């Protein structure tokens, strides 16, 4: 198949997208991709095309690249957006620049739009070898996926089965002009060292090394899909019952998890946590083991990059964002006939018309007492223990006070001194997902 036909085939599943956006650096790879798409658009009905160039400002040579990209896009009749980003200093300048680039583009993707990037087979081989040297597992050795979610849209890499040599031959045959990034020659960067020092040596001894490494990444992708299927089967057994349907925090039943082998536990957790946080490497799973082995009445916590995994009773709970920040109160409720927004804690409402009085929402400080119909005065801590409210919820569970007296606990009908329907809509978990 020709290069054009292979590209068209790789993009067949994206023909109904509202728009295609090309990540255009001005380098060889993205220049060929943009030119191929422009030619394809003249012969076939494609979604509208646009390009985006991210200017990192990391070197003086890069200042001329936006203008070069504008000239190329003007000649092809493709609109271009130039975005300037600030790269934060860190241990890896490569990683920081990549993160800044993807973040900037993700923010600009429209609903359902497809971002097309020009990574090729050589990039895939380098990625696999780079991750292998870092001790990656199956997911990491699957290297770069051909398609994945990105913000409101999708990221696709339609040239992963094309070698860099093919792209360069195509560009020279058509007389295309592209920019050369001087930093690509610096051996201070790990990927450049692999590209210029290691990969040529491998190719001398094994001429098909790039192809076979890319094939291995495809094998790892298939293996990861099987592991994901197994994880989904295991996680289906851990879906919590509806006792806490009002609590929008991702959780799993602990018992079914502990019935699995340690390897299947880690596989299920990796799959579940991947939607919420960066995953720990193999040397940092001691936190999971400590969480599992803690005493029955303990409330252990495993802290990860973007949040915390809590064990409360017979469940695991993922907490992030506002769920890890303290609540602010008390909050006076000037019109209890209207819902009340709580700072960083969702909203509350009273069903029906509230009688004239002084209403306020407070949070637990300790020592609260509630008059329970038929039971008399009861310590709130013991009442919450009786109904099994997870401990991480108790500090932010709204308490309704009328004229200074505690009369109800939100979302717990059995804990009300008066016949008031006091309902709380908690803040959503930042990840937006739950099981």
C-alpha positions as CSV (number, residue, x, y, z in Angstrom):
1,X,0.0,0.0,0.0
2,X,1.1,3.5,-0.7
3,X,1.8,5.9,2.2
4,X,-1.4,7.8,1.4
5,X,-3.5,4.6,1.3
6,X,-2.1,3.5,4.7
7,X,-2.9,6.8,6.2
8,X,-6.4,6.8,4.9
9,X,-6.9,3.3,6.2
10,X,-5.6,4.2,9.7
11,X,-8.0,7.1,9.9
12,X,-11.1,5.3,8.6
13,X,-12.6,5.0,12.1
14,X,-12.3,8.8,12.5
15,X,-14.1,9.9,9.4
16,X,-17.2,11.0,11.4
17,X,-15.4,13.2,13.8
18,X,-16.5,16.9,13.8
19,X,-12.9,18.1,13.0
20,X,-9.3,16.9,12.7
21,X,-6.5,18.9,14.4
22,X,-2.9,18.2,13.4
23,X,-0.2,18.8,16.0
24,X,2.2,20.7,13.7
25,X,5.8,21.3,15.0
26,X,7.2,22.1,11.6
27,X,9.5,19.1,11.8
28,X,9.8,16.4,9.2
29,X,7.2,14.0,10.6
30,X,4.4,16.5,11.2
31,X,5.1,18.2,7.9
32,X,4.6,15.0,6.0
33,X,1.5,14.2,7.9
34,X,0.0,17.6,7.2
35,X,0.8,17.4,3.5
36,X,-0.6,13.9,3.2
37,X,-3.8,15.1,4.9
38,X,-4.1,18.1,2.7
39,X,-3.8,15.9,-0.4
40,X,-6.2,13.4,0.9
41,X,-8.8,16.2,1.6
42,X,-8.7,17.2,-2.0
43,X,-9.6,13.7,-3.1
44,X,-11.9,12.5,-0.4
45,X,-14.5,14.0,2.0
46,X,-12.8,14.5,5.3
47,X,-13.7,16.3,8.5
48,X,-12.5,20.0,8.5
49,X,-8.7,20.2,9.0
50,X,-6.9,22.6,11.3
51,X,-3.3,22.7,12.7
52,X,-1.9,23.8,16.0
53,X,1.7,24.7,16.8
54,X,2.9,24.9,20.4
55,X,5.8,27.2,20.9
56,X,7.8,26.3,24.1
57,X,10.3,29.1,23.9
58,X,13.1,26.9,25.2
59,X,15.6,27.9,22.5
60,X,16.2,30.9,20.3
61,X,16.0,28.9,17.1
62,X,12.4,28.0,17.9
63,X,11.3,31.7,17.5
64,X,11.3,31.3,13.7
65,X,9.3,28.1,13.7
66,X,5.8,29.7,14.1
67,X,6.3,31.8,11.0
68,X,7.5,28.8,9.0
69,X,4.4,26.9,10.1
70,X,2.2,29.7,9.1
71,X,3.7,29.7,5.6
72,X,3.3,26.0,5.2
73,X,-0.3,26.1,6.4
74,X,-1.2,29.1,4.2
75,X,0.1,27.2,1.2
76,X,-1.9,24.2,2.0
77,X,-5.0,26.2,2.9
78,X,-5.2,24.9,6.5
79,X,-5.9,27.3,9.4
80,X,-3.2,27.4,12.0
81,X,-3.3,28.3,15.7
82,X,0.0,29.2,17.5
83,X,0.0,28.6,21.2
84,X,2.8,29.7,23.5
85,X,3.4,27.8,26.7
86,X,5.6,28.0,29.8
87,X,7.6,24.9,30.5
88,X,8.0,24.3,34.3
89,X,11.5,23.3,35.4
90,X,11.8,19.8,36.7
91,X,13.9,16.7,36.6
92,X,13.2,16.0,32.9
93,X,12.9,18.9,30.5
94,X,11.7,16.5,27.8
95,X,8.8,15.3,30.0
96,X,7.9,18.8,31.1
97,X,7.8,20.1,27.6
98,X,5.7,17.1,26.5
99,X,3.3,17.7,29.3
100,X,3.0,21.4,28.6
101,X,2.3,20.7,24.9
102,X,-0.4,18.1,25.5
103,X,-2.0,20.2,28.2
104,X,-2.2,23.2,25.9
105,X,-3.7,21.2,23.1
106,X,-6.1,19.3,25.3
107,X,-7.6,22.6,26.5
108,X,-8.3,23.6,22.9
109,X,-9.9,20.4,21.6
110,X,-13.6,20.6,20.9
111,X,-16.0,17.8,21.8
112,X,-15.3,14.7,19.7
113,X,-12.4,16.4,17.8
114,X,-9.5,14.2,16.9
115,X,-5.9,15.3,17.4
116,X,-3.5,13.7,14.9
117,X,0.2,13.4,15.8
118,X,3.0,12.1,13.6
119,X,4.8,9.6,15.8
120,X,6.1,6.8,13.6
121,X,7.4,3.2,13.9
122,X,10.9,4.3,15.0
123,X,9.4,6.5,17.8
124,X,7.4,3.4,18.9
125,X,10.6,1.3,19.0
126,X,12.5,3.9,21.0
127,X,9.6,4.3,23.4
128,X,9.5,0.6,24.1
129,X,13.2,0.3,24.6
130,X,13.3,3.5,26.8
131,X,10.5,2.1,29.0
132,X,12.1,-1.3,29.2
133,X,15.3,0.3,30.6
134,X,13.1,2.0,33.2
135,X,11.6,-1.3,34.3
136,X,8.1,-0.7,32.9
137,X,5.4,-3.4,33.1
138,X,3.1,-4.6,30.4
139,X,1.1,-1.4,30.2
140,X,4.3,0.7,29.8
141,X,5.8,-1.8,27.2
142,X,2.7,-1.4,25.1
143,X,4.3,2.0,24.4
144,X,2.2,4.5,22.5
145,X,-1.4,3.6,21.7
146,X,-2.7,4.3,18.2
147,X,-5.8,5.9,19.8
148,X,-6.8,7.2,23.2
149,X,-9.0,9.7,24.9
150,X,-7.6,13.2,25.2
151,X,-9.8,15.8,27.1
152,X,-13.1,16.2,25.2
153,X,-11.7,14.6,22.1
154,X,-9.4,11.8,20.9
155,X,-5.7,11.5,20.2
156,X,-4.7,9.3,17.2
157,X,-1.3,8.3,15.8
158,X,-2.0,7.2,12.2
159,X,1.7,6.8,11.2
160,X,2.8,4.2,13.9
161,X,3.2,1.6,11.1
162,X,5.4,3.9,9.0
163,X,9.1,4.2,9.3
164,X,11.0,7.4,9.6
165,X,12.9,6.5,6.4
166,X,9.6,6.3,4.5
167,X,8.6,9.7,5.7
168,X,11.9,11.3,4.8
169,X,11.9,9.7,1.4
170,X,8.4,11.0,0.7
171,X,9.4,14.6,1.9
172,X,12.5,14.7,-0.3
173,X,10.6,13.3,-3.3
174,X,8.1,16.2,-3.0
175,X,10.7,18.8,-2.1
176,X,9.0,19.6,1.3
177,X,10.7,22.0,3.7
178,X,10.8,21.4,7.4
179,X,12.6,22.8,10.4
180,X,15.4,20.9,12.3
181,X,15.3,21.1,16.1
182,X,18.9,21.5,17.3
183,X,18.0,19.9,20.6
184,X,17.4,16.6,18.8
185,X,21.1,16.2,18.4
186,X,21.9,16.7,22.1
187,X,22.9,13.4,23.8
188,X,22.0,14.9,27.2
189,X,18.4,13.8,26.5
190,X,17.8,10.1,27.0
191,X,15.7,9.6,23.9
192,X,18.3,11.3,21.8
193,X,21.0,9.0,23.2
194,X,18.9,6.0,22.3
195,X,18.1,7.4,18.8
196,X,21.7,8.3,17.9
197,X,23.9,5.9,19.9
198,X,21.9,2.7,20.7
199,X,19.4,2.2,17.8
200,X,22.1,2.5,15.0
201,X,24.1,-0.2,16.8
202,X,21.1,-2.5,17.1
203,X,20.3,-1.9,13.5
204,X,23.8,-2.9,12.4
205,X,23.5,-6.3,14.2
206,X,19.7,-6.7,13.7
207,X,18.6,-4.8,10.6
208,X,14.9,-5.4,11.4
209,X,15.2,-4.3,15.1
210,X,12.9,-1.3,14.7
211,X,10.2,-3.4,13.2
212,X,10.5,-6.2,15.7
213,X,10.5,-3.8,18.7
214,X,7.4,-2.1,17.3
215,X,5.9,-5.6,16.9
216,X,6.7,-6.4,20.5
217,X,4.8,-3.2,21.5
218,X,1.8,-4.5,19.6
219,X,2.0,-7.8,21.4
220,X,2.2,-6.0,24.8
221,X,-0.9,-4.0,23.7
222,X,-2.8,-7.2,23.2
223,X,-1.6,-8.6,26.5
224,X,-2.7,-5.4,28.3
225,X,-6.1,-5.7,26.7
226,X,-6.4,-9.2,28.2
227,X,-5.3,-8.0,31.6
228,X,-7.8,-5.2,31.4
229,X,-10.6,-7.6,30.6
230,X,-9.6,-9.7,33.6
231,X,-9.5,-6.6,35.8
232,X,-13.0,-5.6,34.6
233,X,-14.3,-9.1,35.5
234,X,-12.7,-8.9,38.9
235,X,-13.9,-5.3,39.5
236,X,-17.5,-6.3,38.6
237,X,-17.5,-8.5,41.8
238,X,-16.5,-5.5,43.9
239,X,-19.2,-3.0,42.9
240,X,-20.7,-1.7,46.2
241,X,-24.4,-2.0,47.0
242,X,-26.7,1.0,47.0
243,X,-26.4,1.8,50.7
244,X,-24.3,4.9,49.8
245,X,-25.8,5.8,46.5
246,X,-25.9,9.4,47.5
247,X,-22.1,9.4,48.1
248,X,-20.4,10.2,44.7
249,X,-17.0,8.8,45.7
250,X,-15.5,5.8,43.8
251,X,-15.4,2.8,46.0
252,X,-14.8,-1.0,45.9
253,X,-15.8,-3.9,48.2
254,X,-12.7,-5.0,50.0
255,X,-13.7,-8.7,50.6
256,X,-13.8,-9.7,46.9
257,X,-10.6,-7.9,46.3
258,X,-8.8,-9.8,49.1
259,X,-10.1,-13.1,47.8
260,X,-7.9,-12.7,44.7
261,X,-4.2,-13.5,44.4
262,X,-1.8,-10.7,45.0
263,X,-1.1,-10.4,41.3
264,X,-4.8,-10.1,40.4
265,X,-5.3,-7.6,43.2
266,X,-2.6,-5.4,41.8
267,X,-4.0,-5.8,38.2
268,X,-7.5,-4.9,39.3
269,X,-6.3,-1.9,41.3
270,X,-4.0,-0.6,38.4
271,X,-7.0,-0.8,36.1
272,X,-9.3,1.0,38.6
273,X,-6.8,3.6,39.7
274,X,-5.6,4.5,36.2
275,X,-8.7,6.8,35.7
276,X,-7.8,8.7,38.9
277,X,-4.0,9.0,39.3
278,X,-0.5,8.2,38.1
279,X,0.2,4.7,39.2
280,X,3.0,3.7,41.6
281,X,5.9,1.7,40.3
282,X,6.6,-1.8,41.5
283,X,8.7,-0.6,44.4
284,X,5.9,1.5,46.0
285,X,3.1,-1.0,46.4
286,X,4.0,-1.5,50.1
287,X,1.3,1.1,50.8
288,X,-1.3,-1.3,49.4
289,X,0.0,-4.2,51.5
290,X,0.0,-2.0,54.6
291,X,-3.6,-0.9,53.9
292,X,-4.7,-4.5,53.6
293,X,-2.9,-5.8,56.7
294,X,-4.0,-3.0,59.1
295,X,-6.2,-4.0,62.0
296,X,-9.9,-4.4,61.4
297,X,-10.8,-1.2,63.4
298,X,-8.1,0.9,61.8
299,X,-8.6,3.4,59.0
300,X,-5.4,3.1,56.9
301,X,-4.6,5.5,54.0
302,X,-2.5,4.9,50.9
303,X,-1.3,8.2,49.5
304,X,-0.8,8.4,45.8
305,X,0.1,11.1,43.3
306,X,-3.4,12.6,42.8
307,X,-5.3,11.5,45.9
308,X,-5.7,8.9,48.6
309,X,-7.0,5.4,48.9
310,X,-8.9,4.9,52.2
311,X,-10.1,1.7,53.8
312,X,-13.2,2.2,55.9
313,X,-15.0,-0.9,57.1
314,X,-15.4,-3.3,54.3
315,X,-14.8,-0.8,51.5
316,X,-12.0,1.0,49.7
317,X,-12.6,4.6,48.8
318,X,-10.8,6.9,46.4
319,X,-10.6,10.5,47.7
320,X,-9.2,13.5,45.8
321,X,-9.7,17.2,45.3
322,X,-12.1,18.8,47.8
323,X,-12.6,15.6,49.6
324,X,-9.1,16.0,51.0
325,X,-9.6,19.6,52.0
326,X,-11.2,20.7,55.3
327,X,-14.7,22.1,55.2
328,X,-15.5,25.7,56.3
329,X,-18.4,26.4,58.6
330,X,-20.7,27.2,60.2
331,X,-22.8,28.5,57.3
332,X,-25.9,30.5,58.1
333,X,-29.0,29.7,56.1
334,X,-30.9,32.9,55.6
335,X,-33.6,31.4,53.4
336,X,-34.1,27.7,54.2
337,X,-36.9,27.4,51.6
338,X,-34.1,27.7,49.0
339,X,-31.1,25.3,48.6
340,X,-27.9,26.4,50.2
341,X,-24.5,26.2,48.6
342,X,-21.8,25.1,51.0
343,X,-18.2,26.2,50.5
344,X,-16.4,23.4,48.7
345,X,-19.0,20.9,50.0
346,X,-21.9,20.7,47.6
347,X,-25.4,21.9,48.6
348,X,-28.2,21.1,51.0
349,X,-31.9,21.6,51.0
350,X,-35.0,21.1,53.2
351,X,-37.9,19.6,51.5
352,X,-41.1,21.5,52.2
353,X,-41.6,24.8,53.9
354,X,-39.4,25.5,56.9
355,X,-40.9,27.2,59.9
356,X,-39.5,30.6,60.8
357,X,-36.3,30.2,62.9
358,X,-32.6,30.7,62.8
359,X,-31.1,28.0,60.6
360,X,-27.5,27.1,60.1
361,X,-25.3,24.3,58.9
362,X,-22.4,23.1,61.1
363,X,-19.9,20.3,61.0
364,X,-18.8,17.9,63.7
365,X,-16.5,19.3,66.4
366,X,-17.0,16.4,68.9
367,X,-19.4,16.0,71.7
368,X,-22.6,16.7,69.7
369,X,-25.9,15.3,71.1
370,X,-29.1,14.6,69.1
371,X,-32.6,14.0,70.5
372,X,-33.8,10.9,68.6
373,X,-37.5,10.2,68.7
374,X,-38.3,7.3,70.9
375,X,-34.7,7.0,72.1
376,X,-34.0,10.2,73.9
377,X,-30.7,12.1,73.9
378,X,-27.9,10.2,72.1
379,X,-24.2,10.9,71.4
380,X,-23.8,11.7,67.7
381,X,-20.6,9.8,67.4
382,X,-22.2,6.6,68.5
383,X,-25.2,7.2,66.2
384,X,-22.9,7.5,63.2
385,X,-21.1,4.3,64.3
386,X,-24.4,2.5,64.4
387,X,-25.4,3.4,60.9
388,X,-21.9,2.8,59.6
389,X,-21.1,6.2,58.0
390,X,-17.6,6.0,56.6
391,X,-15.2,8.0,58.8
392,X,-13.9,10.2,56.0
393,X,-17.5,11.5,55.4
394,X,-18.2,12.4,59.0
395,X,-16.1,15.6,59.1
396,X,-18.0,17.0,56.2
397,X,-21.4,15.6,56.8
398,X,-23.7,18.7,57.2
399,X,-25.5,19.0,60.5
400,X,-28.7,21.1,60.7
401,X,-29.1,23.4,63.6
402,X,-32.3,25.3,64.3
403,X,-32.2,28.1,66.9
404,X,-28.8,26.6,68.1
405,X,-30.1,23.1,68.6
406,X,-29.0,20.1,66.5
407,X,-32.1,18.7,64.8
408,X,-30.8,16.6,61.9
409,X,-28.0,14.9,60.0
410,X,-28.0,15.2,56.3
411,X,-29.1,12.1,54.2
412,X,-29.7,10.0,57.3
413,X,-33.5,10.0,57.9
414,X,-33.1,8.0,61.2
415,X,-31.0,10.8,62.7
416,X,-33.5,13.7,62.9
417,X,-35.1,15.2,65.9
418,X,-37.8,16.8,63.8
419,X,-39.8,15.7,60.8
420,X,-37.5,17.6,58.3
421,X,-36.3,16.1,55.1
422,X,-32.7,17.4,55.2
423,X,-30.9,16.4,52.0
424,X,-27.2,16.9,51.0
425,X,-25.9,16.8,47.5
426,X,-22.2,16.1,48.1
427,X,-19.5,17.6,45.8
428,X,-18.6,15.2,42.9
429,X,-15.3,13.3,43.0
430,X,-12.8,15.1,40.8
431,X,-12.3,12.0,38.7
432,X,-15.9,12.0,37.8
433,X,-16.1,8.2,37.9
434,X,-17.4,5.6,40.3
435,X,-18.1,1.9,40.5
